[in-house]
Amino acid sequence: MHILIVDDDTLTGELTAAILEQAGHRCEIVAHGLAALERIAAATSPFDCVISDLHMPLLDGLELEGEIRKLGVSIPFILLSGDDLRATSDQRPGISAHLCKDETLEEALLQAVARL
């Protein structure tokens, strides 16, 4: 899969990419939601999935998901957060999964991507 990772924490973005690349996926990392929108619009090869942090400057993860839908792009969207906000995000039809940034992230991330 071709995956866009959106996270303002460089280390978390790189760790997420490393986990997915080790499983055979191709990843690109951007630091915020506006950069993600620009990258999606300019992509010559469409992304198969977006994995985004929830709390970011400029556009948070939920706002980013909404803006992607406004572009008319239908793409699975996985939300990452240090908070447990599944009840909120699970009510949004555009969110494929909400994963907590904790010690189970690697396993949960690989399972969520495999379900897409």
MMTF fields as JSON, N, C-alpha, C and O atoms, coordinates in Angstrom:
{
  "mmtfVersion": "1.0.0",
  "mmtfProducer": "UNKNOWN",
  "numBonds": 463,
  "numAtoms": 464,
  "numGroups": 116,
  "numChains": 1,
  "numModels": 1,
  "chainsPerModel": [1],
  "groupsPerChain": [116],
  "chainIdList": ["A"],
  "bondAtomList": [4, 2, 8, 6, 12, 10, 16, 14, 20, 18, 24, 22, 28, 26, 32, 30, 36, 34, 40, 38, 44, 42, 48, 46, 52, 50, 56, 54, 60, 58, 64, 62, 68, 66, 72, 70, 76, 74, 80, 78, 84, 82, 88, 86, 92, 90, 96, 94, 100, 98, 104, 102, 108, 106, 112, 110, 116, 114, 120, 118, 124, 122, 128, 126, 132, 130, 136, 134, 140, 138, 144, 142, 148, 146, 152, 150, 156, 154, 160, 158, 164, 162, 168, 166, 172, 170, 176, 174, 180, 178, 184, 182, 188, 186, 192, 190, 196, 194, 200, 198, 204, 202, 208, 206, 212, 210, 216, 214, 220, 218, 224, 222, 228, 226, 232, 230, 236, 234, 240, 238, 244, 242, 248, 246, 252, 250, 256, 254, 260, 258, 264, 262, 268, 266, 272, 270, 276, 274, 280, 278, 284, 282, 288, 286, 292, 290, 296, 294, 300, 298, 304, 302, 308, 306, 312, 310, 316, 314, 320, 318, 324, 322, 328, 326, 332, 330, 336, 334, 340, 338, 344, 342, 348, 346, 352, 350, 356, 354, 360, 358, 364, 362, 368, 366, 372, 370, 376, 374, 380, 378, 384, 382, 388, 386, 392, 390, 396, 394, 400, 398, 404, 402, 408, 406, 412, 410, 416, 414, 420, 418, 424, 422, 428, 426, 432, 430, 436, 434, 440, 438, 444, 442, 448, 446, 452, 450, 456, 454, 460, 458],
  "bondOrderList": [1, 1, 1, 1, 1, 1, 1, 1, 1, 1, 1, 1, 1, 1, 1, 1, 1, 1, 1, 1, 1, 1, 1, 1, 1, 1, 1, 1, 1, 1, 1, 1, 1, 1, 1, 1, 1, 1, 1, 1, 1, 1, 1, 1, 1, 1, 1, 1, 1, 1, 1, 1, 1, 1, 1, 1, 1, 1, 1, 1, 1, 1, 1, 1, 1, 1, 1, 1, 1, 1, 1, 1, 1, 1, 1, 1, 1, 1, 1, 1, 1, 1, 1, 1, 1, 1, 1, 1, 1, 1, 1, 1, 1, 1, 1, 1, 1, 1, 1, 1, 1, 1, 1, 1, 1, 1, 1, 1, 1, 1, 1, 1, 1, 1, 1],
  "groupList": [{"groupName": "MET", "atomNameList": ["N", "CA", "C", "O"], "elementList": ["N", "C", "C", "O"], "formalChargeList": [0, 0, 0, 0], "bondAtomList": [1, 0, 2, 1, 3, 2], "bondOrderList": [1, 1, 2], "singleLetterCode": "M", "chemCompType": "L-PEPTIDE LINKING"}, {"groupName": "HIS", "atomNameList": ["N", "CA", "C", "O"], "elementList": ["N", "C", "C", "O"], "formalChargeList": [0, 0, 0, 0], "bondAtomList": [1, 0, 2, 1, 3, 2], "bondOrderList": [1, 1, 2], "singleLetterCode": "H", "chemCompType": "L-PEPTIDE LINKING"}, {"groupName": "ILE", "atomNameList": ["N", "CA", "C", "O"], "elementList": ["N", "C", "C", "O"], "formalChargeList": [0, 0, 0, 0], "bondAtomList": [1, 0, 2, 1, 3, 2], "bondOrderList": [1, 1, 2], "singleLetterCode": "I", "chemCompType": "L-PEPTIDE LINKING"}, {"groupName": "LEU", "atomNameList": ["N", "CA", "C", "O"], "elementList": ["N", "C", "C", "O"], "formalChargeList": [0, 0, 0, 0], "bondAtomList": [1, 0, 2, 1, 3, 2], "bondOrderList": [1, 1, 2], "singleLetterCode": "L", "chemCompType": "L-PEPTIDE LINKING"}, {"groupName": "VAL", "atomNameList": ["N", "CA", "C", "O"], "elementList": ["N", "C", "C", "O"], "formalChargeList": [0, 0, 0, 0], "bondAtomList": [1, 0, 2, 1, 3, 2], "bondOrderList": [1, 1, 2], "singleLetterCode": "V", "chemCompType": "L-PEPTIDE LINKING"}, {"groupName": "ASP", "atomNameList": ["N", "CA", "C", "O"], "elementList": ["N", "C", "C", "O"], "formalChargeList": [0, 0, 0, 0], "bondAtomList": [1, 0, 2, 1, 3, 2], "bondOrderList": [1, 1, 2], "singleLetterCode": "D", "chemCompType": "L-PEPTIDE LINKING"}, {"groupName": "THR", "atomNameList": ["N", "CA", "C", "O"], "elementList": ["N", "C", "C", "O"], "formalChargeList": [0, 0, 0, 0], "bondAtomList": [1, 0, 2, 1, 3, 2], "bondOrderList": [1, 1, 2], "singleLetterCode": "T", "chemCompType": "L-PEPTIDE LINKING"}, {"groupName": "GLY", "atomNameList": ["N", "CA", "C", "O"], "elementList": ["N", "C", "C", "O"], "formalChargeList": [0, 0, 0, 0], "bondAtomList": [1, 0, 2, 1, 3, 2], "bondOrderList": [1, 1, 2], "singleLetterCode": "G", "chemCompType": "PEPTIDE LINKING"}, {"groupName": "GLU", "atomNameList": ["N", "CA", "C", "O"], "elementList": ["N", "C", "C", "O"], "formalChargeList": [0, 0, 0, 0], "bondAtomList": [1, 0, 2, 1, 3, 2], "bondOrderList": [1, 1, 2], "singleLetterCode": "E", "chemCompType": "L-PEPTIDE LINKING"}, {"groupName": "ALA", "atomNameList": ["N", "CA", "C", "O"], "elementList": ["N", "C", "C", "O"], "formalChargeList": [0, 0, 0, 0], "bondAtomList": [1, 0, 2, 1, 3, 2], "bondOrderList": [1, 1, 2], "singleLetterCode": "A", "chemCompType": "L-PEPTIDE LINKING"}, {"groupName": "GLN", "atomNameList": ["N", "CA", "C", "O"], "elementList": ["N", "C", "C", "O"], "formalChargeList": [0, 0, 0, 0], "bondAtomList": [1, 0, 2, 1, 3, 2], "bondOrderList": [1, 1, 2], "singleLetterCode": "Q", "chemCompType": "L-PEPTIDE LINKING"}, {"groupName": "ARG", "atomNameList": ["N", "CA", "C", "O"], "elementList": ["N", "C", "C", "O"], "formalChargeList": [0, 0, 0, 0], "bondAtomList": [1, 0, 2, 1, 3, 2], "bondOrderList": [1, 1, 2], "singleLetterCode": "R", "chemCompType": "L-PEPTIDE LINKING"}, {"groupName": "CYS", "atomNameList": ["N", "CA", "C", "O"], "elementList": ["N", "C", "C", "O"], "formalChargeList": [0, 0, 0, 0], "bondAtomList": [1, 0, 2, 1, 3, 2], "bondOrderList": [1, 1, 2], "singleLetterCode": "C", "chemCompType": "L-PEPTIDE LINKING"}, {"groupName": "SER", "atomNameList": ["N", "CA", "C", "O"], "elementList": ["N", "C", "C", "O"], "formalChargeList": [0, 0, 0, 0], "bondAtomList": [1, 0, 2, 1, 3, 2], "bondOrderList": [1, 1, 2], "singleLetterCode": "S", "chemCompType": "L-PEPTIDE LINKING"}, {"groupName": "PRO", "atomNameList": ["N", "CA", "C", "O"], "elementList": ["N", "C", "C", "O"], "formalChargeList": [0, 0, 0, 0], "bondAtomList": [1, 0, 2, 1, 3, 2], "bondOrderList": [1, 1, 2], "singleLetterCode": "P", "chemCompType": "L-PEPTIDE LINKING"}, {"groupName": "PHE", "atomNameList": ["N", "CA", "C", "O"], "elementList": ["N", "C", "C", "O"], "formalChargeList": [0, 0, 0, 0], "bondAtomList": [1, 0, 2, 1, 3, 2], "bondOrderList": [1, 1, 2], "singleLetterCode": "F", "chemCompType": "L-PEPTIDE LINKING"}, {"groupName": "LYS", "atomNameList": ["N", "CA", "C", "O"], "elementList": ["N", "C", "C", "O"], "formalChargeList": [0, 0, 0, 0], "bondAtomList": [1, 0, 2, 1, 3, 2], "bondOrderList": [1, 1, 2], "singleLetterCode": "K", "chemCompType": "L-PEPTIDE LINKING"}],
  "groupTypeList": [0, 1, 2, 3, 2, 4, 5, 5, 5, 6, 3, 6, 7, 8, 3, 6, 9, 9, 2, 3, 8, 10, 9, 7, 1, 11, 12, 8, 2, 4, 9, 1, 7, 3, 9, 9, 3, 8, 11, 2, 9, 9, 9, 6, 13, 14, 15, 5, 12, 4, 2, 13, 5, 3, 1, 0, 14, 3, 3, 5, 7, 3, 8, 3, 8, 7, 8, 2, 11, 16, 3, 7, 4, 13, 2, 14, 15, 2, 3, 3, 13, 7, 5, 5, 3, 11, 9, 6, 13, 5, 10, 11, 14, 7, 2, 13, 9, 1, 3, 12, 16, 5, 8, 6, 3, 8, 8, 9, 3, 3, 10, 9, 4, 9, 11, 3],
  "groupIdList": [1, 2, 3, 4, 5, 6, 7, 8, 9, 10, 11, 12, 13, 14, 15, 16, 17, 18, 19, 20, 21, 22, 23, 24, 25, 26, 27, 28, 29, 30, 31, 32, 33, 34, 35, 36, 37, 38, 39, 40, 41, 42, 43, 44, 45, 46, 47, 48, 49, 50, 51, 52, 53, 54, 55, 56, 57, 58, 59, 60, 61, 62, 63, 64, 65, 66, 67, 68, 69, 70, 71, 72, 73, 74, 75, 76, 77, 78, 79, 80, 81, 82, 83, 84, 85, 86, 87, 88, 89, 90, 91, 92, 93, 94, 95, 96, 97, 98, 99, 100, 101, 102, 103, 104, 105, 106, 107, 108, 109, 110, 111, 112, 113, 114, 115, 116],
  "secStructList": [7, 3, 3, 3, 3, 3, 7, 1, 1, 2, 2, 2, 2, 2, 2, 2, 2, 2, 2, 2, 2, 2, 6, 6, 7, 3, 3, 3, 3, 3, 1, 1, 2, 2, 2, 2, 2, 2, 2, 2, 2, 2, 7, 1, 1, 7, 7, 1, 3, 3, 3, 3, 3, 1, 1, 7, 1, 1, 1, 7, 2, 2, 2, 2, 2, 2, 2, 2, 2, 2, 6, 6, 7, 7, 7, 7, 3, 3, 3, 3, 3, 1, 1, 7, 7, 2, 2, 2, 2, 6, 6, 1, 6, 6, 7, 1, 3, 3, 3, 3, 1, 1, 6, 6, 2, 2, 2, 2, 2, 2, 2, 2, 2, 2, 6, 7],
  "xCoordList": [0.83, 0.0, 0.875, 1.986, 0.357, 0.992, 0.287, -0.896, 1.006, 0.393, 0.975, 2.191, 0.081, 0.49, 0.366, -0.708, 1.464, 1.488, 1.568, 2.427, 0.663, 0.591, 0.783, -0.074, 1.905, 2.166, 3.145, 4.192, 2.812, 3.702, 4.876, 5.823, 4.826, 5.942, 6.797, 6.395, 7.965, 8.828, 9.146, 9.091, 9.476, 9.835, 8.668, 8.86, 7.469, 6.299, 6.015, 5.698, 6.123, 5.917, 6.913, 6.546, 8.178, 9.216, 9.039, 9.266, 8.637, 8.395, 7.224, 7.293, 6.154, 4.989, 5.39, 5.014, 6.152, 6.611, 7.495, 7.362, 8.391, 9.293, 8.512, 8.832, 7.5, 6.661, 6.003, 6.02, 5.427, 4.692, 5.621, 5.302, 6.752, 7.702, 8.289, 8.542, 8.504, 9.004, 7.987, 8.356, 6.714, 5.654, 5.422, 4.514, 6.246, 6.169, 5.401, 5.187, 4.977, 4.228, 5.175, 6.292, 4.707, 5.468, 4.851, 3.649, 5.65, 5.13, 5.756, 6.918, 4.947, 5.419, 4.95, 3.854, 5.78, 5.47, 5.386, 6.243, 4.34, 4.235, 3.955, 3.498, 4.235, 4.21, 2.89, 2.713, 1.964, 0.691, -0.378, -0.091, -1.608, -2.749, -2.723, -3.109, -2.274, -2.228, -1.239, -1.505, -0.106, 0.871, 0.285, 0.573, -0.531, -1.173, -2.13, -2.146, -2.927, -3.855, -3.093, -3.489, -2.004, -1.187, -0.601, -0.581, -0.127, 0.493, -0.531, -0.239, -1.734, -2.797, -3.186, -3.355, -3.33, -3.723, -2.654, -2.981, -1.378, -0.279, 0.186, 1.044, -0.358, 0.134, -0.068, -1.166, 0.993, 0.88, 0.406, -0.179, 0.661, 0.184, -0.703, -0.227, -1.984, -2.882, -2.475, -1.891, -2.794, -2.545, -3.65, -4.806, -3.279, -4.245, -4.809, -5.831, -4.144, -4.549, -3.868, -2.748, -4.561, -3.964, -3.978, -4.999, -2.836, -2.739, -2.332, -1.254, -3.201, -2.977, -3.066, -3.879, -2.203, -2.304, -3.587, -4.036, -4.168, -5.367, -5.016, -5.566, -4.107, -3.786, -2.575, -1.445, -2.834, -1.764, -2.11, -3.281, -1.101, -1.383, -1.934, -1.811, -2.521, -3.079, -4.369, -5.418, -4.333, -5.529, -5.341, -4.334, -6.289, -6.145, -6.616, -7.099, -6.473, -6.793, -8.238, -8.501, -9.185, -10.597, -10.892, -11.644, -10.3, -10.477, -9.865, -10.444, -8.704, -8.049, -8.931, -9.098, -9.496, -10.376, -11.537, -11.891, -12.129, -13.227, -12.799, -13.534, -11.623, -11.117, -10.795, -11.003, -10.294, -10.026, -11.33, -11.374, -12.388, -13.704, -14.225, -14.834, -13.98, -14.413, -13.719, -14.27, -12.507, -11.791, -12.393, -12.041, -13.304, -13.905, -13.05, -13.26, -12.085, -11.186, -11.75, -12.012, -11.93, -12.396, -11.197, -10.689, -10.755, -9.549, -9.701, -10.19, -9.298, -9.341, -8.492, -7.413, -9.0, -8.362, -8.249, -9.258, -7.022, -6.773, -6.276, -5.347, -6.898, -6.575, -5.74, -6.092, -4.627, -3.769, -3.874, -3.933, -3.898, -3.974, -3.431, -3.489, -2.906, -2.528, -3.744, -3.681, -4.853, -6.117, -6.962, -6.786, -7.869, -8.817, -10.118, -11.017, -10.21, -11.389, -12.171, -12.851, -12.091, -12.762, -14.252, -14.818, -14.897, -16.343, -16.67, -17.668, -15.841, -16.064, -15.766, -16.6, -14.595, -14.194, -14.932, -15.142, -15.334, -16.033, -17.404, -17.981, -17.929, -19.217, -19.071, -20.077, -17.869, -17.627, -17.419, -16.503, -18.252, -18.151, -16.836, -16.469, -16.111, -14.865, -13.663, -12.6, -13.805, -12.692, -12.732, -13.669, -11.717, -11.653, -11.261, -11.74, -10.386, -9.94, -9.355, -8.836, -9.446, -8.792, -7.889, -8.353, -6.602, -5.622, -4.952, -4.607, -4.772, -4.089, -2.583, -2.099, -1.858, -0.394, 0.053, 0.293, 0.157, 0.622, 1.477, 1.9, 1.728, 2.627, 2.066, 2.81, 0.779, 0.178, 0.068, -0.522, 0.624, 0.437, 0.922, 0.216, 2.091, 2.629, 1.666, 1.336, 1.219, 0.304, -1.029, -1.559, -1.572, -2.861, -2.769, -3.699, -1.666, -1.464, -1.429, -2.094, -0.663, -0.571, -1.918, -2.272, -2.664, -3.985, -4.959, -5.721, -4.945, -5.861, -5.588, -6.527, -4.327, -3.976, -4.344, -4.809, -4.147, -4.48, -5.979, -6.388, -6.801, -8.262, -8.769, -9.915, -7.951, -8.405, -8.552, -8.923],
  "yCoordList": [-1.191, 0.0, 1.255, 1.259, 2.292, 3.609, 4.422, 4.737, 4.763, 5.354, 6.733, 6.925, 7.698, 9.036, 9.122, 8.894, 9.451, 9.597, 11.083, 11.794, 11.547, 12.962, 13.083, 12.659, 13.662, 13.806, 14.943, 14.995, 15.856, 16.979, 16.569, 17.339, 15.382, 14.841, 13.991, 12.896, 14.496, 13.832, 12.396, 11.499, 12.173, 10.835, 9.858, 8.73, 10.284, 9.412, 9.109, 7.97, 10.104, 9.881, 8.887, 7.996, 9.042, 8.129, 6.72, 5.744, 6.604, 5.292, 4.596, 3.404, 5.34, 4.782, 4.294, 3.195, 5.107, 4.715, 3.475, 2.579, 3.41, 2.261, 0.969, -0.065, 1.024, -0.152, -0.625, -1.815, 0.306, -0.046, -0.452, -1.368, 0.212, -0.148, -1.533, -2.274, -1.88, -3.217, -4.286, -5.425, -3.911, -4.835, -4.777, -5.431, -3.99, -3.967, -2.815, -2.801, -1.844, -0.703, 0.437, 0.529, 1.3, 2.485, 3.692, 3.929, 4.452, 5.554, 6.89, 6.972, 7.932, 9.31, 10.005, 9.736, 10.9, 11.587, 13.087, 13.664, 13.717, 15.176, 15.607, 14.809, 16.889, 17.356, 17.968, 18.203, 18.23, 18.822, 18.622, 18.202, 18.935, 18.695, 19.452, 18.904, 20.706, 21.465, 20.839, 20.772, 20.382, 19.699, 18.4, 18.014, 17.73, 16.491, 16.772, 16.038, 17.832, 18.179, 18.501, 18.074, 19.25, 19.58, 18.318, 18.179, 17.404, 16.165, 15.282, 14.692, 15.186, 14.382, 14.968, 14.234, 16.294, 16.954, 16.807, 16.728, 16.771, 16.712, 15.293, 15.104, 14.311, 12.933, 12.409, 12.486, 11.881, 11.248, 9.809, 9.24, 9.232, 7.894, 8.054, 8.523, 7.676, 7.935, 7.16, 6.079, 7.734, 7.062, 6.046, 6.261, 4.94, 3.906, 4.122, 3.537, 4.963, 5.168, 6.421, 6.75, 7.119, 8.22, 7.823, 7.378, 7.987, 7.764, 9.097, 9.616, 9.653, 11.001, 11.079, 10.407, 11.921, 12.282, 13.095, 13.756, 13.046, 13.83, 15.282, 16.185, 15.519, 16.878, 17.418, 16.985, 18.384, 19.013, 20.477, 20.851, 21.311, 22.704, 22.798, 21.856, 23.901, 24.237, 23.478, 24.108, 22.172, 21.328, 20.111, 19.413, 19.842, 18.614, 17.428, 17.606, 16.234, 15.03, 14.956, 14.551, 15.343, 15.304, 16.34, 16.066, 17.527, 18.551, 18.088, 18.303, 17.459, 16.95, 15.937, 16.001, 15.007, 14.001, 14.678, 14.277, 15.692, 16.418, 17.141, 17.145, 17.749, 18.461, 17.495, 17.824, 16.316, 15.309, 14.914, 14.772, 14.737, 14.377, 15.498, 15.234, 16.758, 17.898, 17.907, 18.412, 17.347, 17.241, 16.164, 16.054, 15.369, 14.276, 13.026, 12.131, 12.963, 11.812, 10.808, 11.142, 9.586, 8.514, 7.641, 6.903, 7.732, 7.032, 6.619, 7.41, 5.413, 5.021, 5.973, 6.399, 6.292, 7.274, 6.684, 6.366, 6.541, 6.018, 7.168, 7.884, 7.334, 8.419, 7.884, 6.874, 8.567, 8.212, 9.293, 10.481, 8.878, 9.857, 9.289, 8.083, 10.167, 9.776, 9.698, 9.137, 10.263, 10.243, 9.071, 8.568, 8.639, 7.598, 8.289, 8.451, 8.691, 9.401, 8.554, 9.096, 7.254, 6.379, 6.653, 6.583, 6.961, 7.197, 8.363, 8.325, 9.395, 10.555, 10.236, 10.488, 9.688, 9.462, 8.296, 8.296, 7.295, 6.149, 6.53, 5.79, 7.668, 8.124, 8.797, 9.071, 9.062, 9.69, 8.603, 7.791, 8.573, 7.492, 7.468, 6.419, 8.584, 8.613, 8.061, 7.889, 7.779, 7.266, 5.744, 5.138, 5.129, 3.661, 3.04, 1.96, 3.721, 3.214, 4.368, 5.332, 4.255, 5.199, 4.381, 3.509, 4.663, 3.907, 4.809, 5.953, 4.292, 5.036, 4.843, 3.742, 5.933, 5.875, 5.338, 6.099, 4.037, 3.412, 2.204, 2.057, 1.354, 0.22, -0.803, -1.667, -0.736, -1.693, -1.129, -1.768, 0.057, 0.725, -0.106, -0.203, -0.704, -1.445, -2.537, -2.614, -3.367, -4.456, -3.913, -4.401, -2.904, -2.331, -1.68, -1.789, -1.007, -0.344, -1.353, -1.168, -2.407, -3.435, -4.12, -4.427, -4.361, -4.981, -4.051, -4.495, -2.766, -1.806, -1.665, -1.621, -1.594, -1.474, -2.754, -2.693, -3.894, -5.171, -5.298, -5.978, -4.65, -4.724, -3.853, -4.009, -2.948, -2.017, -2.711, -2.077],
  "zCoordList": [0.0, 0.0, 0.0, 0.53, -0.593, -0.596, 0.491, 0.359, 1.564, 2.752, 3.032, 3.006, 3.303, 3.709, 5.226, 5.783, 5.885, 7.338, 7.657, 7.135, 8.522, 8.876, 10.387, 11.162, 10.798, 12.233, 12.448, 11.802, 13.352, 13.636, 14.527, 14.689, 15.098, 15.876, 14.933, 14.54, 14.577, 13.597, 13.989, 13.148, 15.244, 15.701, 15.544, 15.09, 15.914, 15.778, 14.313, 13.969, 13.453, 12.023, 11.456, 10.69, 11.836, 11.342, 11.893, 11.179, 13.155, 13.755, 13.067, 12.766, 12.821, 12.126, 10.738, 10.329, 10.018, 8.679, 8.747, 7.913, 9.722, 9.84, 10.075, 9.489, 10.922, 11.19, 9.903, 9.589, 9.165, 7.948, 6.807, 6.049, 6.676, 5.618, 5.856, 4.906, 7.115, 7.44, 7.029, 6.743, 7.004, 6.586, 5.073, 4.56, 4.35, 2.897, 2.282, 1.07, 3.087, 2.564, 2.19, 2.699, 1.293, 0.875, 1.568, 1.441, 2.293, 3.102, 2.731, 2.333, 2.875, 2.784, 4.047, 4.537, 4.578, 5.833, 5.584, 4.915, 6.131, 6.145, 7.582, 8.399, 7.887, 9.268, 9.728, 10.923, 8.813, 9.243, 8.169, 7.048, 8.545, 7.67, 6.355, 5.323, 6.372, 5.116, 4.143, 2.943, 4.652, 3.793, 3.247, 2.114, 4.045, 3.585, 2.431, 1.443, 2.555, 1.469, 0.187, -0.898, 0.312, -0.858, -1.482, -2.705, -0.651, -1.151, -1.845, -2.885, -1.276, -1.888, -3.239, -4.212, -3.299, -4.548, -5.628, -6.812, -5.232, -6.2, -6.514, -7.377, -5.838, -5.983, -7.402, -7.953, -7.98, -9.296, -9.151, -10.073, -7.996, -7.654, -6.423, -5.39, -6.503, -5.37, -4.115, -4.191, -2.985, -1.716, -1.465, -1.832, -0.836, -0.479, 0.913, 1.272, 1.698, 3.086, 3.625, 3.234, 4.532, 5.283, 6.754, 7.279, 7.412, 8.853, 9.457, 9.165, 10.305, 10.808, 12.325, 12.959, 12.885, 14.29, 14.462, 13.526, 15.644, 15.913, 16.197, 15.567, 17.14, 17.587, 16.835, 17.058, 15.928, 15.147, 14.926, 14.978, 14.679, 14.324, 12.899, 12.116, 12.582, 11.266, 10.972, 10.839, 10.868, 10.707, 11.594, 11.475, 12.483, 13.267, 12.427, 11.309, 12.965, 12.201, 11.735, 10.603, 12.595, 12.203, 11.117, 10.181, 11.244, 10.209, 8.889, 7.825, 8.959, 7.754, 7.049, 5.831, 7.799, 7.191, 6.468, 5.359, 7.079, 6.445, 5.178, 4.19, 5.193, 4.012, 2.872, 1.705, 3.202, 2.168, 1.487, 0.265, 2.266, 1.693, 0.793, -0.243, 1.195, 0.375, -0.983, -1.96, -1.046, -2.324, -3.218, -4.393, -2.654, -3.416, -3.432, -4.251, -2.525, -2.454, -1.455, -0.299, -1.913, -1.03, -0.687, -1.532, 0.55, 0.969, 2.435, 3.241, 2.793, 4.201, 5.046, 4.635, 6.228, 7.104, 8.504, 9.133, 8.986, 10.329, 11.193, 10.818, 12.342, 13.254, 14.414, 15.023, 14.72, 15.853, 16.919, 16.604, 18.171, 19.242, 20.535, 20.772, 21.365, 22.71, 23.612, 24.706, 23.151, 23.893, 23.437, 22.327, 24.279, 23.889, 23.497, 24.322, 22.241, 21.741, 20.756, 19.885, 20.873, 19.917, 19.823, 18.732, 20.928, 20.89, 19.969, 19.251, 19.984, 19.122, 17.666, 16.797, 17.388, 16.001, 15.366, 14.153, 16.155, 15.581, 15.041, 14.245, 15.462, 14.956, 13.592, 12.937, 13.161, 11.858, 10.828, 10.96, 9.805, 8.818, 8.05, 7.52, 7.969, 7.214, 7.958, 7.362, 9.252, 10.049, 10.038, 10.56, 9.443, 9.367, 10.698, 11.046, 11.451, 12.751, 13.55, 12.987, 14.869, 15.776, 16.673, 17.409, 16.611, 17.382, 18.407, 18.11, 19.6, 20.66, 20.539, 20.278, 20.734, 20.726, 22.082, 23.02, 22.165, 23.396, 23.043, 21.897, 24.002, 23.771, 22.796, 22.331, 22.473, 21.533, 20.118, 19.246, 19.877, 18.589, 17.411, 16.407, 17.499, 16.352, 15.897, 14.714, 16.808, 16.456, 15.949, 14.951, 16.633, 16.232, 14.859, 14.06, 14.579, 13.295, 12.155, 11.135, 12.326, 11.283, 11.058, 9.92, 12.122, 11.983, 11.274, 10.415, 11.62, 11.001, 9.507, 8.713, 9.117, 7.698, 6.956, 5.818, 7.574, 6.929, 6.67, 5.728, 7.496, 7.319, 6.176, 5.752, 5.672, 4.622, 3.288, 2.3]
}
